[in-house]
Each structure stands twice: as C-alpha cells, then as structure tokens.
C-alpha cells in the first residue's frame, strides 16, 4: 500500500466489477434512448474512471471534458465553483452523460448541472464512481452510481489529495496527520 494511505476502501477487483456493471446499465439505458451520446468528464478526478467506463459502454459515443474546481489543495470543498475549462463542442440536442469521480457535498455538481441544462441537451444524466451521501449539503440525483462510501477522504483511481495519489489502482483512505 502507498505511503500516506491508511487502508484500501475499494479494491482493484471491486473497481473492475463496478465499472463493468455501470457500463452495462448505461448501455441498456441509452440503447433505448436512441440519441447521440456525449460523455463529458469532469477533470481532473474523473479521467481514470471515465477511460475505463467508456470502454465498457457498448454504443457509439463521443467524449468531451470540463474542468471545475472547488477544492484547491484542501480536503474539503470551498463551496465556490470555478469553471476552468469548458466543453469544446455543443451539447444542444444531445444525450449527455456527465461523469464525476465523487459526489461529496453535491454543490459542485449542482452548479455544473445548472450550467449544462441552460445549453439545451436532449437529456442530462450523471454517472459518479463514488458517492458520499453523509456529506451531501444539496440534493442531487446520481443516475448511475458506482459505490457509496463513508465520510472519509478517499484517494486513488483518479481521486487526489493536493495532486497526488491519482495513479493508485485502488481507492484508499488518506492517513490523518
């Protein structure tokens, strides 16, 4: 286990099984919808999960990315959401699947969803690898959820602490110092 990580929260095997399940659920849902699927990842945390996820979705799709920030270098959300990089393409009339690494307070996701809804997508759904409902401050629907985790600071599989630990093949709990 990596130095600075207290214990493993979601193992490599659990991650693979979860991503495969989500891929099947998303494929089934959008196969019925019949629209043009655009998968939008919220960077930076979602990039590892999204790469694995799109390979499990058995439909034609395109991908795009956004960068939003609300954490900085801390372990709690600042509550202020900053749009750092926007999508490169229009989402108007498309089925949009927003991919997030973790939904914590929900404030960041709510702001991003408000912004995207104004752009006229045909549909807008959320897929999050992790959810921390005990920390939720605003109600937000997660249409496709990988795992629910307790209120601990998770790192690995794309999730970071001050830019570190994203490359871990598992999700671990950050040691408290």
C-alpha positions as CSV (number, residue, x, y, z in Angstrom):
1,X,0.0,0.0,0.0
2,X,1.2,3.5,-0.8
3,X,2.7,5.7,1.9
4,X,0.1,8.2,3.2
5,X,-2.8,5.8,2.6
6,X,-4.3,4.3,5.8
7,X,-6.3,1.5,4.2
8,X,-7.9,0.3,1.0
9,X,-11.6,1.4,0.6
10,X,-12.3,0.0,-2.9
11,X,-10.0,-2.7,-4.3
12,X,-8.9,-3.1,-7.9
13,X,-11.2,-6.1,-8.3
14,X,-14.2,-4.1,-6.9
15,X,-13.4,-1.2,-9.2
16,X,-13.4,-3.5,-12.3
17,X,-16.7,-5.1,-11.3
18,X,-18.3,-1.8,-10.6
19,X,-17.2,-0.2,-13.9
20,X,-18.4,-3.2,-15.8
21,X,-21.8,-3.0,-14.1
22,X,-22.1,0.7,-14.8
23,X,-21.1,0.1,-18.4
24,X,-24.0,-2.4,-18.8
25,X,-26.5,-0.1,-17.1
26,X,-25.5,2.9,-19.2
27,X,-25.5,0.8,-22.4
28,X,-29.0,-0.5,-21.7
29,X,-30.4,2.9,-20.8
30,X,-29.0,4.8,-23.9
31,X,-29.7,1.9,-26.3
32,X,-33.4,2.6,-25.6
33,X,-33.0,6.4,-25.8
34,X,-31.6,6.2,-29.4
35,X,-29.9,9.6,-29.3
36,X,-26.4,10.8,-29.8
37,X,-24.4,10.1,-26.6
38,X,-21.9,12.6,-25.5
39,X,-19.9,11.6,-22.4
40,X,-18.5,14.6,-20.5
41,X,-15.9,14.1,-17.9
42,X,-15.2,16.4,-15.0
43,X,-11.5,16.7,-14.8
44,X,-9.2,16.0,-13.3
45,X,-10.6,13.4,-11.0
46,X,-12.8,11.5,-13.4
47,X,-10.2,10.8,-16.1
48,X,-9.2,7.3,-14.9
49,X,-12.7,6.2,-14.2
50,X,-14.0,7.7,-17.5
51,X,-11.4,6.0,-19.6
52,X,-12.4,2.6,-18.1
53,X,-16.1,3.4,-18.3
54,X,-16.3,4.4,-22.0
55,X,-14.6,1.1,-22.9
56,X,-17.5,-0.7,-21.2
57,X,-20.3,1.3,-22.9
58,X,-21.2,-0.7,-26.0
59,X,-22.6,2.2,-28.0
60,X,-21.3,4.8,-30.4
61,X,-20.3,7.9,-28.3
62,X,-18.1,11.0,-28.3
63,X,-16.3,12.4,-25.3
64,X,-15.5,15.9,-24.1
65,X,-14.2,17.3,-20.8
66,X,-14.7,20.2,-18.4
67,X,-12.5,21.3,-15.5
68,X,-14.2,22.8,-12.5
69,X,-12.5,23.5,-9.2
70,X,-13.9,23.7,-5.7
71,X,-11.2,22.0,-3.6
72,X,-7.8,23.7,-4.3
73,X,-5.3,21.9,-2.1
74,X,-7.5,21.2,0.8
75,X,-9.6,18.2,1.9
76,X,-12.9,20.0,2.0
77,X,-14.8,21.8,-0.7
78,X,-14.6,25.6,-0.6
79,X,-18.1,25.8,-1.8
80,X,-17.1,28.2,-4.7
81,X,-17.1,26.5,-8.1
82,X,-14.8,27.9,-10.7
83,X,-15.1,26.8,-14.4
84,X,-11.5,26.4,-15.5
85,X,-12.1,24.7,-18.9
86,X,-15.4,24.3,-20.8
87,X,-16.5,21.6,-23.3
88,X,-15.2,22.0,-26.8
89,X,-18.5,21.1,-28.5
90,X,-22.1,22.0,-28.3
91,X,-24.3,19.7,-26.2
92,X,-27.6,21.1,-27.7
93,X,-29.9,18.3,-28.6
94,X,-27.6,15.5,-27.4
95,X,-27.9,12.9,-24.7
96,X,-25.2,14.0,-22.2
97,X,-23.7,11.7,-19.6
98,X,-21.8,13.8,-17.1
99,X,-19.0,11.6,-15.5
100,X,-17.8,12.5,-12.0
101,X,-15.3,10.8,-9.7
102,X,-17.1,11.5,-6.5
103,X,-20.2,13.4,-5.3
104,X,-19.5,14.8,-1.9
105,X,-21.5,17.9,-0.8
106,X,-23.2,18.0,-4.2
107,X,-22.6,21.7,-4.5
108,X,-20.1,21.4,-7.4
109,X,-22.3,19.0,-9.3
110,X,-25.4,21.1,-8.9
111,X,-23.6,24.2,-10.3
112,X,-22.3,22.2,-13.3
113,X,-25.7,20.7,-14.0
114,X,-27.3,24.1,-13.9
115,X,-24.8,25.4,-16.4
116,X,-25.3,22.4,-18.8
117,X,-29.1,22.4,-18.6
118,X,-29.0,26.0,-20.0
119,X,-27.3,24.7,-23.1
120,X,-30.3,22.6,-24.2
121,X,-29.2,18.9,-24.1
122,X,-31.8,16.4,-25.1
123,X,-31.1,14.7,-21.8
124,X,-28.6,15.1,-19.0
125,X,-27.7,12.2,-16.7
126,X,-25.0,11.8,-14.1
127,X,-22.6,8.9,-13.5
128,X,-20.4,9.1,-10.4
129,X,-17.9,6.4,-9.4
130,X,-18.3,7.3,-5.7
131,X,-21.0,8.9,-3.6
132,X,-20.6,10.2,-0.1
133,X,-24.3,10.8,0.9
134,X,-23.4,11.6,4.6
135,X,-21.7,14.8,3.4
136,X,-24.5,15.9,1.0
137,X,-25.5,19.6,1.5
138,X,-27.7,19.9,-1.6
139,X,-30.0,17.3,-3.2
140,X,-28.6,16.0,-6.4
141,X,-29.6,12.9,-8.4
142,X,-27.0,10.4,-9.4
143,X,-28.4,8.3,-12.2
144,X,-25.6,5.8,-12.3
145,X,-23.7,5.3,-9.1
146,X,-20.7,3.1,-8.6
147,X,-20.2,2.8,-4.8
148,X,-21.4,4.6,-1.7
149,X,-18.6,5.3,0.7
150,X,-18.4,6.7,4.3
151,X,-17.2,10.2,5.2
152,X,-13.5,9.6,4.8
153,X,-11.1,11.4,2.5
154,X,-10.7,9.0,-0.5
155,X,-7.6,9.0,-2.8
156,X,-6.6,6.9,-5.8
157,X,-8.2,5.8,-9.1
158,X,-8.2,9.4,-10.2
159,X,-9.0,11.0,-6.9
160,X,-6.3,13.1,-5.4
161,X,-5.0,15.0,-2.4
162,X,-3.1,18.1,-3.5
163,X,-2.5,16.5,-6.9
164,X,-1.1,13.2,-5.5
165,X,-2.3,9.6,-5.5
166,X,-4.4,9.8,-8.7
167,X,-2.3,6.9,-10.2
168,X,-3.2,4.3,-7.4
169,X,-5.1,1.3,-8.9
170,X,-7.4,1.3,-5.8
171,X,-9.3,3.8,-3.7
172,X,-7.7,4.3,-0.3
173,X,-8.3,6.4,2.7
174,X,-5.9,9.2,3.3
175,X,-4.0,9.0,6.6
176,X,-4.9,11.7,9.1
177,X,-1.9,13.6,10.2
